[in-house]
Amino acid sequence: MKKIALNFKALAFSFACVALMATVSSCDPDDAPTPPVVTDPATVTDIDGNVYTTIRIRTQLWTVENLRTTRYNDGSTIATGLDNAAWEATTTGAFSIYEDAASNNTTYGKLYNWYAVNTGKLAPAGWHVPTREEWQTLTAYLGQDGGGKMKSTSSLWEAPNLGATNSSGFSALPSGRRGYTGGYLSINKSTHFWAANERNAGQGNYLVLDNDLAGAAINAANKPFGYAVRLVKD
């Protein structure tokens, strides 16, 4: 009887070992479920229903078209229709369309003053106007001829459109700008993009691409200027 009892004890011990091995095996990292693959959104939509395609450039996800919204993301309207004197004098957010031509809005988007950018309400949830540092990250990655890599090869750019390859997919078009005194300038020759942070009390930061330059430059301009806006993912 003692021999049979010992056999039962040995058998029970064997089952316990098998169960323990099964438990340890189930904790093997190789058996863990594969996390879902996170993919970039192909588009983003603003509060007006305008849809923008996106492009990933290394660590950043950008909109490929310039902003066209007429409203902030809280639903409030952005001032527009300002004459030259009012445009220069305002210290609140406003936008213009180059020479008030609907075709320019379709092609190039709107031109916003820095006060509109500074509200922090131009972008849909999950997106924002890039900071100066985020523009610097982009241009540092693209290198010395980064402006050419950002510029579209479209004939909308006036010759010589130096270095233009659009190899980054950023697809910048020459949207021109509205000057701080209200006049429109440089369509087909350059495009300026606001940065979200200011340079000083009177100026905001911006990035400029020019038909005569293969590079991209980051400078400062008076806050009433009307520049294009691109968005980057949070």
C-alpha positions in Angstrom: 0.0 0.0 0.0 2.9 2.4 0.8 4.3 1.7 -2.7 0.9 2.6 -4.4 0.6 5.7 -2.3 4.1 6.8 -3.3 3.1 6.2 -7.0 0.1 8.4 -6.5 2.3 11.1 -5.0 4.7 10.9 -7.9 1.9 11.2 -10.4 0.4 14.2 -8.6 3.8 15.9 -8.6 4.2 15.3 -12.3 0.8 16.9 -13.1 1.7 19.9 -10.9 5.0 20.3 -12.9 3.1 20.1 -16.2 0.6 22.8 -15.0 3.4 25.0 -13.8 5.3 24.7 -17.1 2.0 25.6 -19.0 1.6 28.7 -16.8 5.2 29.8 -17.3 4.9 29.1 -21.1 1.7 31.3 -21.3 3.7 34.3 -20.0 6.3 34.0 -22.8 6.7 37.4 -24.5 6.7 35.6 -27.8 3.1 34.5 -27.1 1.9 38.0 -26.3 -0.7 39.4 -28.7 0.7 41.7 -31.5 -0.2 45.3 -30.8 -2.4 46.9 -33.5 -0.5 48.9 -36.2 -1.2 52.6 -35.9 -1.6 54.2 -39.3 -1.5 57.9 -40.2 -4.8 59.5 -41.1 -4.9 60.1 -44.8 -7.0 63.3 -44.4 -8.0 65.8 -41.8 -11.2 67.9 -42.0 -11.6 71.5 -40.6 -14.8 72.9 -39.1 -16.0 74.2 -42.4 -15.8 70.7 -44.0 -12.6 71.4 -46.0 -10.6 68.2 -46.4 -6.8 68.2 -46.5 -4.6 65.3 -47.4 -1.6 64.5 -45.2 2.0 63.5 -45.7 4.5 62.1 -43.2 7.9 63.6 -43.4 10.1 61.6 -40.9 8.6 62.2 -37.4 6.0 64.8 -38.5 2.6 64.5 -40.2 1.7 67.6 -42.2 -1.3 68.8 -44.2 -0.5 69.0 -47.9 -2.7 72.0 -48.7 -3.0 75.4 -47.1 -5.7 76.1 -44.6 -9.0 77.5 -45.9 -11.2 77.7 -42.9 -13.4 80.8 -42.2 -14.1 79.8 -38.6 -12.2 78.9 -35.5 -12.5 75.4 -34.2 -15.0 76.7 -31.5 -17.4 77.7 -34.3 -16.8 81.5 -34.1 -16.1 83.4 -37.3 -12.8 84.9 -38.3 -13.0 88.5 -39.4 -12.5 89.2 -43.1 -13.3 91.8 -45.8 -11.0 94.3 -44.1 -9.8 97.2 -46.3 -6.2 98.2 -46.2 -6.5 100.6 -43.3 -8.5 98.2 -41.1 -6.1 95.3 -42.0 -3.1 97.3 -40.8 -4.9 98.6 -37.7 -6.4 95.4 -36.4 -4.9 93.4 -33.5 -7.4 90.6 -33.6 -7.6 87.6 -35.9 -8.5 88.1 -39.6 -8.0 86.5 -43.0 -7.9 87.5 -46.6 -8.1 85.8 -50.0 -5.4 87.0 -52.4 -7.0 89.9 -54.3 -10.4 88.6 -53.2 -10.4 86.1 -56.1 -12.3 82.8 -55.4 -9.9 80.9 -57.7 -7.0 81.9 -55.4 -8.8 80.6 -52.4 -9.3 77.3 -54.2 -5.7 77.0 -55.3 -3.8 78.6 -52.5 -6.0 78.8 -49.5 -6.4 81.8 -47.2 -4.0 84.3 -45.9 -4.2 84.8 -42.1 -2.7 87.4 -39.9 -0.6 86.3 -36.9 -3.3 87.3 -34.5 -5.6 84.5 -35.9 -2.8 82.0 -35.5 -2.2 83.2 -31.9 -5.7 82.2 -30.9 -4.7 78.6 -31.0 -8.1 77.8 -32.5 -7.3 77.5 -36.3 -6.7 73.8 -36.3 -9.1 70.8 -35.8 -8.6 68.7 -32.7 -5.3 66.8 -32.8 -3.6 69.3 -35.0 -1.9 72.7 -34.6 -0.1 75.4 -36.4 3.6 74.5 -36.2 6.0 76.3 -34.0 9.3 77.8 -35.2 11.1 74.8 -33.7 8.9 72.4 -35.6 9.7 74.3 -38.9 13.4 74.0 -37.9 13.0 70.2 -37.4 11.6 69.9 -40.9 14.2 72.0 -42.6 17.0 70.4 -40.7 15.9 67.0 -41.8 15.5 68.1 -45.5 18.9 69.7 -45.6 20.4 72.7 -47.3 18.2 72.4 -50.4 15.1 71.7 -48.3 13.1 74.5 -49.9 13.3 72.8 -53.2 12.3 69.5 -51.7 9.2 71.3 -50.3 8.2 73.2 -53.4 5.8 71.9 -55.9 7.1 71.5 -59.5 3.8 73.1 -60.7 4.0 75.8 -63.5 2.3 78.1 -61.0 5.8 78.8 -59.7 7.4 81.5 -61.8 10.8 80.5 -63.3 13.4 79.6 -62.2 11.8 77.8 -59.2 15.3 76.8 -58.1 15.8 73.3 -56.8 12.2 72.4 -56.9 11.7 68.6 -56.8 8.9 68.2 -54.2 10.7 65.0 -53.1 9.3 65.5 -49.6 5.7 65.6 -50.8 5.0 68.9 -49.0 3.7 70.4 -52.3 4.1 74.1 -51.5 2.6 76.5 -54.0 3.4 80.2 -54.5 0.5 81.7 -52.5 2.0 85.2 -52.1 1.1 87.3 -49.1 -0.9 90.3 -47.9 1.4 93.1 -46.6 0.9 94.6 -43.2 -0.4 97.8 -44.9 -2.9 95.7 -46.8 -1.4 95.3 -50.3 -1.0 91.9 -52.0 2.4 90.8 -53.1 4.5 88.0 -54.7 1.9 85.5 -55.9 3.6 82.9 -58.2 7.0 83.9 -56.7 6.9 83.0 -53.0 5.0 81.5 -50.1 5.1 82.4 -46.4 3.9 80.1 -43.6 3.3 81.4 -40.1 4.7 79.7 -37.0 2.6 79.6 -33.9 5.1 81.4 -31.6 6.1 85.1 -31.7 9.5 86.5 -32.2 8.8 89.6 -30.1 6.0 91.8 -29.1 5.5 93.1 -32.7 6.5 90.2 -34.8 5.7 86.5 -35.4 8.0 83.8 -36.9 7.5 82.4 -40.3 9.0 80.1 -43.0 9.5 81.4 -46.5 10.0 79.5 -49.8 11.0 81.5 -52.9 11.2 80.8 -56.6 14.8 82.2 -56.5 16.0 80.0 -53.6 16.6 76.3 -53.3 16.6 76.6 -49.5 14.0 77.6 -46.9 14.4 80.5 -44.5 12.9 81.2 -41.1 12.4 84.9 -40.3 10.2 87.3 -38.4 7.5 89.6 -39.7 5.0 92.2 -38.4 2.0 90.4 -37.0 -0.5 92.1 -39.4 1.0 90.3 -42.4 -1.3 87.8 -44.1 0.5 84.5 -44.6 -0.5 80.9 -45.5 -1.0 78.3 -42.8 -0.1 74.6 -42.7 -0.9 72.2 -39.9 1.1 69.5 -38.2 -0.3 66.6 -36.1 0.0 66.8 -32.3 
